[in-house]
Amino acid sequence: MNPVKAIDAAFLQLESAATPMHVGALFVLEPRTAQEARTFFRRFKQEIGRSLGRSEIFTRRVATLPFGLANPIWVTTAHVDLDHHVRRTVLPEPGTQRQLEECVADLHTPRMDPLRPLWELHVIEGLQAGRLALYVKTHHAGLDGASAQLFLMSFVDAGRPAAAGARGKAPAPPPAEEPTTRELLAAGLRHQAGQFVQLPALARRLGGSAIASARDVRSALASLTSGGPPTPRTPLNVAISGERSFASIACDLALVKAIARAHDATVNDVIMATCAGAVRRWLVRHDALPEQPLKAAVPVSTRAAGNTDHRIQVSFMSVSLHTDIGSAHARLAAIHRSALAAKHTAAKVNSMLPEDLPSLGLPWLLRGLAGVMNRPEVIDRLPLPTNIIISNVAGPSVPLFVAGARAVTYSPVSIPYHGCALNITVYSYDGKLFFGLTAARNALPDLSDLGDGVRTEIDLLSKPPRKGGARKPR
């Protein structure tokens, strides 16, 4: 039994029907033969059954403490129902990309069963040109971008498809744990006692006293959002429903790297500038572009090299998207400067924050907060910390193979939340960048305009800037 750490537990406790906290990935697969396509689901399901011991994600579930006194415990389940976790969907003809994205949006909508291990694998058949798709759905609690890659490697092959038996015999799943209520309570209280014991040392490390440390943390956190004008409110910043919309866009990674070199920027800067330009175009089209620049929350990995723990290890930085600048090139330069400053502030915050804290009573507080956040009148009055979430995750640089079929795309599917109805996550994979646009359907029922905007912005940034480029609000 392992306690769920503070950040991971928050993703469990802030979950509601409108805000499920799972993430996903969409792979479009090319089977080598028609026979391989026909037998794919059966072979893939068998492979998953043989792989349950390769990752703890397959067999761990959440065990809640009695009365929700503190954060829950990860325990190993005695039974994994493959019929529940590995499923098949068939698209109606003609099996277009748009139909696939709508199918993924529908699969991404419902919450996962909290009494089971928090993962699902959906094989989608009926795509054009004999292709298949695999939608991987896992809860964000216990997984960030890096640990999700580790989970993925437990059932895919990298570089080339493995020959029969080449992967070797998988380790046996860990022994099942069926703790009694008393055992769960004892484990939770032991963990809480350990966290309370560490508080004095934590306070000394952060500045000599708990009060001074809290003041430093508040100051650093405030600096994440206090720089520049306040965060404006847009049609993207509303209370959301549980239904999702989804779109994916691909571009060459080499082209994005060339843009970054030409502007003395980073690939992440170019991604943020591309997203900023696409959102700006959408807001202009809807006559809703504010004079103040939009802000993005950008996750930053804090995972040390070689760390393979299946838990969230990220902090966030707040970056101005400079949507008040009309020129794509000038906007990229401004975002580069803002990102440099934001990284410095995020590093300071990260150095102060512990990985875990006592959580007695915290589940009640967070569940109550989740209920309050479901009310539109509350979201409309709260100050906005951010307008959009933009995340960039480094994926495999070589092709992946799933049950022998090559993955030609690897598109992320992520989490919108109340007040932030759009999440853009980007994966690099096999020489390409895949933009996954996930939104609340009540705010963004159709993401095609935003997808077109991503393509347009990359095209603009790849060309030399026009002389006298405008810097106008609209």
Secondary structure by P-SEA (a helix, b strand, c coil): cccccaaaaaaaaacccccccccbbbbbbbbccaaaaaaaaaaaaaaaaacccccccccbbbbbccccccbbbbbbbcccccccccccccccccccaaaaaaaaaaaaccccccccccbbbbbbcccccbbbbbbbbbbcccccaaaaaaaaacccccccccccccccccccccccccccaaaaaaaaaaaaaaaaaaaaaaaaaacccaaaaaaaaaaaaaaacccccccccccccccccccccbbbbbbbaaaaaaaaaaacccaaaaaaaaaaaaaaaaaaaacccccbbbbbbbbbbccccccccccccbbbbbbbcccccccaaaaaaaaaaaaaaaaaaaaaaaacccccccccaaaaaaaaaaaaaccaaaaacccccccbbbbbbbcccbbbbcccccccbbbbbbcccccccbbbbbbbcccbbbbbbbbcccccccaaaaaaaaaaaaaaaacccccccccccc
